[in-house]
Structure formats: structure tokens, C-alpha cells
Amino acid sequence: MSTLMPRLGILAVLIALANCGGLDGGTVSGRLGRQIRNPAVTHVDLASVTSFGWDEVFLFPPQTPRASVCATLAVRERFCRLIVRTESLDDETMTIAFRKQGRVTHAELHRRINGDFLPLDNEQRLRREDARFRVVADGLGDTGDALLRLVRE
């Protein structure tokens, strides 16, 4: 019984980590998508869709390898898969990661249909106070949904 309890604890943590994201993107991606689809919303501050502490956000272009994301975030290789659990493998998703005082507090896949940050400036790291965007309609997607670009203010 004494070896079973630690294993159950580890299993519970792994299940919780696996459930943080979803087909609609991660929690931030989904919240962002719902917020910008409100016709009254013309500007968005990323701080308004997060529920954790952060002082900088990193936006990685689609198909950025996990190893490159971890290197940029200064995450050691042995912890990379634990912290950056998913990898963008297509043009529909991109990795978004948040840090506070140099430590990653959240990383997830962002579905571009929930707000397209592309094209990115050369600088992919933004301070919290600079992570404000104008919402710009940019045509219709394959499903007939509006494509909404997020343009830095």
C-alpha cells in the first residue's frame, strides 16, 4: 500500500496536466477566442484572459519545435516535455507561453482561429503591459467563421 499512494499521486498530476489543453486550444486560447468573438470587443489585453501570474508572454510561430520553445524559455531539456506539453505541428496552432520572474507559469497551444497573432514582429517576447492588441476582421475561414487578427497596439 505504501508504494501505491505515491503512484496514485503521480497519476493524478499527469491526468490533470493532460486535461489542461483541449481540441479548442488551451484555456487562454479558448477564453481569448470567446472574448474577441464578441462584436463589441475591438481591443484585447492578454491579462484579461489569464488567471495566473505572469510578467511576460512569448508567442511562437506555427510549427516551432518544442526544443526551440524550451531553449527560448530557458527550460532545461529534461523538464521540457513537462512544461511545454504540446507542440505545434501545423499552421493552425502556435505555442504561447507565459513567464513570471523568469519561470514559466503557463504554456499551451493557441488555435489561430481564436485570434491570429501573425505576422509576428521580430520580437516574440512581450511584457505584460505591452500585450494589448487591436482586433481586426480579416475575411472568413473555411468554416465561415470570421478570421480575427490580433495587431499589437
N, C-alpha and C positions, 0 to 999 in steps of 0.2 A: 504494500500500500504506500510506503514512503517514497518509492520511485514513481508511482503513478501520479501523485499530486503535482510534482514539477512538470511532468509531461503534459498534464491537462492544462496547466497554466500556460505553457508554451503554445499548445494547440489553440487556446482561447485567443492569445495575442495574434497568432498567424491568421486566424479566421477574421478577427477584427481588422487587421491590415488588408486582407483580401477584399473586404467589403467596403473599403473607403472609396473606391472608384466605381465606375459602372459603365454601361454602354453609352450613357449620355454624357460621358466625361466625368470628371471628379466633382466633388462638392462645390468648389469655387466655380468651375466651368458651368455647371448647371445653374447655380444662382446668378451668375453673370448673364447667361442666356435668357433666363426668365426676366431679369431686370431690364435688359436692353430691348426686349420684345414689347415692352410697354410703350405705346406710341407717344406718351407724354415725356419719355426719357430721351434727352438729347445729349446728355453728358453722363459719364460714369466714373466713379472713383473706386479703384480696386479695393480700398479699405472697407467700402460699404458691403462687400460680398464675402468678406473673410471673418472668421470667428476665432482667430488665433493671433498671437503676437508676431509682428514682422516689421523690419525696417528697410528691407529691400526685396525687390522681386526680379526674377530672371525669366526672360522669355526666349525660348529656344525655337528656331525654325523647325518645320516638319522634318522628320527623318534624322534628327540629330541623334547620334548613337548615345546610349546610356553612359558609356565610358567617358565620352566628351562632356556630357552634362555633369557627371560626378567630378571630373577634373576642374571644370569651371567653378563648381560649388565648393571645391576643396574638400570633397568627401573621399575618405580613404577607400581604396579598391575593395578591401574586404567587407566594407559596410555598404557599398554602392547599391547592390540589389535590395537591401533592406530599406534604404532611404528613398531611392528612385526606383520604385517597384515596377513601373511600366515604361515602355519605350515606344516612341512614335515610329511607326513602321510604314506610314502612308502620308499623303499630302493633306488628309482630313484632320489630322491631330498634330499637336505640338506639346512640348513639355513646358510647364510653368512651375516655378519653384520659388519659395519664399524663405528668407533667412532673417534671423534676428541676432545681432551682435556676432555675425559670422557663422552661426549654426543654423542648419536647415530646420525650419519648423513645419514645412509642408511642401510636398511635391506631388504633382498629378499630371495626367494627360488632359489637355484642353481641346475640346472639339471646336474647330474653327467656325462651325455653324452657330456656335454660342457667342460669336464675336471674333472677327478676324483681325489679328494684330499685324498681319503682313501688309505691306513690306515693313520689316523691322529696320530701325536705324542701325548704324554700326554698333552702337552701344546697346547691348541687350539687358543690361542691369539698370534698374530704376530705383531711386529712393522712394520710400512710401509717399512722401509729399509730392513726388513727380509722377505718380502712377494714376494720372487722371486723363481721361480720353473723351473725345467727341464721338458720338455715334453717327455714322454716315451710312445711309442706304446705298447699296451698290449692286442693284439688279436682283434677279431671282435665281435661286439654286435649282437643282434638278427636281426637287420635291415641290417646287413652287413657293417655298419659304423665302422671305427676303434675306439677302446676304447683307450682313451688317458689319461694316469695318469699324475698328476702333483706332482713331487717329489721335496721337498724343497732342495734348494742348500745349 
